[in-house]
Amino acid sequence: MPELPEVETTRRGISNHITGKQLTQVTVTQPKLRYPVPIEALCLLVGTPLITITRRAKYLLLSFEQSTLITHLGMSGSLRITTADSEWRKHDHWQLLFGDVALRYHDPRRFGFMIMSQHPTQHPLLIKLGVEPLETTFTASYLKEELKRRKSAIKVCLMDNHIVVGIGNIYACESLFLAGIHPEQPANSISYDKITQLHAVIIHILKKAISQGGSTLRDFVNPDGNPGYFAQTLSVYGRTGLACPNCQTPVESIKQAGRTTFFCPHCQTKSRE
């Protein structure tokens, strides 16, 4: 699934091409995605300019004067910039045309969606989300305060969108490895110094992933059709049985909250802090 860096890469990749331009045509070839594509409401936006494209967690918000399109890429979705006359590929489901530039949505699994809202920040999907990890509200003190009353494993807490958004499975595993924290460590038992280190590592990992175009795992490609390259630098994620880059101990994996967690048992030991 595209995570925060992939979604942010997408936002940056499409923004310069269509922000400020007038929507001239809407084409929908497959309206049955996770939620039905709001075709009639989309057509009402024709003739109006796209004001901004922002991101909240893993959602992209395309804002027009009347309303905002809230888009989620699902498990395998991607948005790309193309031309109106370019050949449609299998699994291309809708297109927004801005003059001679088209924004086209591709999704083999059809688990992504686009919905409309006049008050997006108050939408049920967004209103209860936690802080953004790349904004100033995400501080080490904030993270410590949120974790001190939670006995759940730190890996599970990092992926709780009510605490902080967008730290998906890949980046949670990689951040905990770099911070030297065992993924099963109870969140409220981690020292402030370790949380400060973890906080810095999370920001570093996410920024690095964005700069490298995200992680290409399975279906994800950038808006220009090229893959991301951060996956080539992963230390533990997806590397069960392979040597840890620090100590050569074989990487192990466990299940946590239905997701596979990867870690080095030598570099990431449980503590009694």
NORQUI-V864819 format. One line per field, one symbol per residue. ss: DSSP state (a for helix, b for strand, c for the rest). phi: phi as a letter, one per 20 degrees, with the letter a starting at -180 (. if undefined). psi: psi as a letter, one per 40 degrees, with the letter a starting at -180 (. if undefined). A space follows every 10 residues. Layout:
BEGIN
ss: ???
phi: ???
psi: ???
END
This chain:
BEGIN
ss: cccaaaaaaa aaaaaaaacc cbccbbbbcc cbcccbccaa aaacccccbc cbbbbbccbb bbbccccbbb bbcccccbbb bbcccccccc cbbbbbbbcc bbbbbbcccc ccbbbbbcca aacccccccc bbccccccca aaaaaaaccc ccbaaaaacc cccbbcccaa aaaaaaaaac cccccbaaac caaaaaaaaa aaaaaaaaaa accccccccc ccccccccca aaaccccccc ccbccccccb bbbbbbccbb bbbbcccccc ccc
phi: .gdgffffff gffegfecfn eefdacccdb fedgcgffff ffffegndee ebcccclddd deddffacee dcemecfbdc ebdfefffeg nedbbddcme dddcdcbgel dfbccdbecf fefgfdfdff fefddffedf ffffffefdd effgffffee ffebenefgg ffffffffem dffegggfde ffffffffgf fgffffffff fdnndecmdf cfgenefedf gfdfecfmdg nefffecmff fdccdclnde ddaefeecef ddf
psi: hhaddddddd dddddddehe ihhdihhheg egadihhgdd dddeeheiih dihihhbehh hhhiddihhh hheadeiihi haideihhih ehdihhhgbe hihhhhgdef eiihiihegd eeiddddeia iheeieegid ddddddddeh eiidddddeh eedhiegadd ddddddddef hhdehhdeeh iddddddddd dddddddddd deeahhhbeh iideeiiied deehddhefh eihhedeehh hiiihhfeih hhiheddgih if.
END
